[in-house]
Amino acid sequence: MGLIRCILRCRRGASTVEAALIIPALVALLLGMVEITNYLEATRKATSAAQTVADLVAQEATHDDESILDIRAAATLIMQPMTAGNNSMTLAIASVGFDPGENLRVLWQHNTGGTAPTIDPSIAEGLSDAHESVIVVILQFDYDSSIDFLFSTNLLNETAMARPRIARRIALNGSTDHQS
């Protein structure tokens, strides 16, 4: 009986036991904060890249495949360092035209970086007038967690739109009305 009472009164090692219980929770909290910060940064960069691509395409009256690839390279630079490793980015750029009677249709679409989504022209409804167009960009980014044993991969989708600045409709490879 005296031995049990002696063990219960003994306080040596209590702080070690408390630390052993608290440290894993603090490490998990720290890893969670780092992961949330990285995810928010990836989301911010994807939004910025999509808006920049739409703005760069809207600044010129005509583009070719090479200039679109240069614009994609700019988007890749904006996404750095998020594009390292297994992360991938797809980019769909389209010119959505407004015909008389306000019929919307995709005048041209250029996809880079894998299987890009098909752009639905109704996304630009009400943003322009007849015989004009709107540039629509959809950027998809596979966010791969640096702590992948705890968090799964998420697909970030960002959409951006811009109206042409110089011409009413922007040409791709010399034509304002085609699919590429």
Residue pairs with C-beta under 8 A, 6 or more apart in sequence:
31 147
31 150
34 146
34 147
35 145
35 146
35 147
35 150
35 151
38 145
38 146
39 143
39 145
39 154
41 82
42 79
42 82
42 141
42 143
42 156
43 156
45 78
45 79
45 82
46 79
46 139
46 141
46 156
46 158
47 158
47 160
48 78
49 75
49 78
49 79
49 89
49 139
49 158
50 75
50 137
50 138
50 139
50 158
50 159
50 160
51 160
51 162
52 74
52 75
52 78
53 71
53 72
53 74
53 75
53 91
53 93
53 137
53 139
53 160
54 93
54 135
54 136
54 137
54 160
54 161
54 162
55 162
56 71
56 74
57 63
57 68
57 71
57 93
57 135
57 137
57 162
57 170
58 135
58 162
58 163
58 164
58 165
58 170
59 165
59 166
60 67
60 166
60 170
61 164
61 166
61 167
61 170
61 171
62 167
62 170
62 171
62 172
62 174
63 71
63 170
63 171
63 172
63 173
64 172
64 173
64 174
65 110
65 173
65 180
68 93
68 110
68 112
68 172
69 112
71 93
72 91
72 112
72 113
75 89
75 91
75 139
76 83
76 89
79 89
79 141
82 141
82 143
83 89
85 144
86 142
86 144
87 141
87 142
87 143
87 144
88 113
88 114
88 141
88 142
89 113
89 139
89 140
89 141
89 142
90 111
90 112
90 113
90 114
90 115
90 116
90 117
90 139
90 140
90 141
91 111
91 112
91 113
91 116
91 137
91 138
91 139
91 140
92 109
92 110
92 111
92 116
92 117
92 118
92 119
92 137
92 138
92 139
93 109
93 110
93 111
93 135
93 136
93 137
94 106
94 107
94 108
94 109
94 110
94 119
94 135
94 136
94 137
95 106
95 107
95 108
95 109
95 133
95 134
95 135
95 136
95 169
95 170
95 172
95 176
96 104
96 105
96 106
96 107
96 119
96 121
96 123
96 124
96 133
96 134
96 135
96 136
97 104
97 105
97 106
97 107
97 132
97 133
97 169
97 176
97 177
98 104
98 128
98 129
98 130
98 131
98 132
98 133
98 134
99 105
99 130
99 131
100 130
100 131
101 130
102 130
104 121
104 122
104 124
104 125
105 121
106 119
106 121
106 179
107 133
107 169
107 176
107 177
107 178
108 172
108 175
108 176
108 177
108 178
108 179
108 180
109 118
109 119
109 179
109 180
110 172
110 180
116 138
116 140
117 138
117 140
119 136
119 138
123 136
123 159
123 161
124 134
124 136
124 161
127 134
127 161
127 163
128 134
128 163
131 168
131 169
132 163
132 164
132 168
132 169
133 164
133 168
133 169
133 170
133 176
134 161
134 162
134 163
134 164
135 161
135 162
135 163
135 164
135 170
136 159
136 160
136 161
137 159
137 160
137 161
137 162
138 157
138 158
138 159
139 156
139 157
139 158
139 159
139 160
140 155
140 156
140 157
140 158
141 155
141 156
141 158
142 153
142 154
142 155
142 156
143 153
143 154
143 155
143 156
144 153
145 151
145 152
145 153
164 170
169 176
169 177
170 176
172 178
172 180
173 180
